[in-house]
Amino acid sequence: MYFRIRQLYWAYVRLVYRFRCDFDTSKMLRVEVDPDQVQWKSNVDRNLVPVYGENAVVGELRGTWDLWKVPIEYSDAYQSLTEPPRDKAARELLASMEDGYKEQHELDGETRTIRTVELPDEPRLAVGRNNELIRWVGGIHRIAAAQTLGMETIPAYVVVWHPRADREAIEIEYAD
């Protein structure tokens, strides 16, 4: 019974979100951000809000999604890079970034398709109603490593905006 109620609830929420997003890929923005300004990570269910492929949610998204967030430092990935003892993969990532941030597509050529747009596999951010940068998907290890190493900026893509966000202010401050 519980499983069926949950299924129906998420079906309803998916239907509602489909009508709350404009899916405008032209609103995606490449930015250079101070990694210390990314203090939150989205806690929205990825079954509810797809982030890659033809069904990806991009553009302006109405609703309370930006309130569903947790501090980025609570994630296991973040803690593996900032708190000793670090595992081998964490040490290798930190060592590779000590000479400066190298974009992921320079290292492995990986890209991701969001709707019909191919983007390098860099962190994806969302901008909440108070103009806070929220890690939407991808790049949590790179954000944590950049914060640990005290880097000034890293490249990222803003793919989701809350309607109350000041898009113009974000573009002026961070646009690449």
Phi, psi and omega in degrees: 000312181300317181299318180294319177297317179297317177302313180296320179299311182292328175297317177298313182297318178300318179297315179297314182296328179301327180269359181255006183234141179269351177053034183270102182292342178289348178275354175291143187221128173280133183226160170244112185241151170289120184300334179292343179277352176265090185259351185234154169233142181294141179244021180284138180299122182291342172288331180280318184234091180297143184248345179230161175086191184293336181263009185300140176274119179220164177088212182275126183235114179280162176118195184256016182306327184285351176270347178270080184215158176226154177302137185298329183289351177279348183284148178299320180299317180295313182295330179294339180260341186249344182240126175295154356278137180274143177281173184301316181298321179294316179298319179295319179296314179298318179296321182290337182261357181297329179272007180124159181285127174250128181296144185302320182291338174289328182278316185229359179071009183289139172228165177232144177262124175239111190059247180249008185256129175270125179236147172302153185278068177254168179305140176256131182242159171236155177244119182279180184299336179256022181063021177279144178275127182239127177293115183277306180197153175072150170079013183295324177295318181291323177296314180297317179296318179296321177294317180298320182275356178072032179293148182281318180215156172222153176280148177202174176234128172273120184245343181226137180233139170278144180302332180276353179292146177271087184301320181297318179295320178295316179298317181295317185284321190242345188303140183274000000 
